[in-house]
Amino acid sequence: MAKQQITIPVFIPHLGCAHRCSFCDQWSTTPAGAMPRPELVDEMVRQYIPRGIAGVSRIELAFFGGSFTGIRRDIQEAYLARAHRHLEERAIHGIRLSTRPDYISDESLILLKKYGVTTVEIGVQSLDDAVLLKSNRGHGVRDVFNAVECVTRHGLDFVIQLMPGLPGETRASALRSAQLAAGMGPSAVRLYPAIVLKGTPLERLFNAGEYAPLSLEDAVELCKDLYRIFLSRSIPVIRMGLHPLPPGRLASVIAGPYHPSFGFLVKARLRREQMTARIGRHLHDNDGRLTGRIRIVLPDKNTEEYVGSGKENIDFIQKHFNLGGVRYCVGPVTDIQIID
């Protein structure tokens, strides 16, 4: 099935960043080998635009990495002018970029709107001042609220990026950050669990025993609960975890919950929870009686998430309920069905 939306990425690692956050090394986590020339925008559009592929309804060009509104104005305009030309030619339908909350102002947004920017992604990371301070973010929670108010006033969409597992964060503060972020009404959210990258201040804290990253299991469980908060508000979570790193960049990951399919693991864990609850209700309705084996009919949409990696969710259900076996099939249903 063809993608309905395509994002053309232009990576500008660390460009416009005045602060070195404790966790950050964008050269390790993006495919960029050098700072791109503005002319690269044209090359990327030619490379990504699908010719004759049906089903693509929207194409966006995105400047990822760095803090775009912190870049010198003439350089901003050099990149934006290239993107805007493709927007005028209707080769693309929108432009998005990422930046820091304290680099958002009326002046900066007026410039973005001049060139047709449609979405601003805000690197929030946490909505806990103590966590932001320990991560050397250089801004506070109030800056985030001010940025959101400013973006909203100018009529632009905004995406919030959160980074659970930073120094000083607890499960409670991570959940509170998600609740506050959801209350701001973003058009979407990204969740990036903190990873210890080589050469960062966070690595020094890790090596000194002053920071312990989330385990993969804890990160999946936490992000499952954060994901559910946004789902309850009908806010799309468009990314969980880093994009898969090429083999040559894997050595940059010193510790932490990196997994090339982290988002799938989170969604599968939520499906497991839903299946467990559904079977539990079935047990309650049948006075706790289950035969030694059961058959489950799974929805034909997102079946892989219900099954889990390597059938781990099916195996979990079998062990959790002490069943002799679990058979499953796929059907046109919206919720799982249990057949004793």
Secondary structure, 3 states (H helix, E strand, C coil): CCCCEEEEEEECCCCCCCCCCCCCCHHHHCCCCCCCCCCHHHHHHHHHCCCCCCCCCEEEEEEECCCHHHCCHHHHHHHHHHHHHHHHCCCCCEEEEEECHHHCCHHHHHHHHHCCEEEEEEEEECCCHHHHHHCCCCCCHHHHHHHHHHHHHCCCEEEEEECCCCCCCCHHHHHHHHHHHHHCCCCEEEECCCCEECCCHHHHHHHCCCCCCCCHHHHHHHHHHHHHHHHHCCCCEEEECCCCCCHHHHHHEEECCCCCCHHHHHHHHHHHHHHHHHHHHHHHHCCCCCCCEEEEEEECCCHHHHHCHHHHHHHHHHHHCCCCEEEEEEECCCCCEEEC
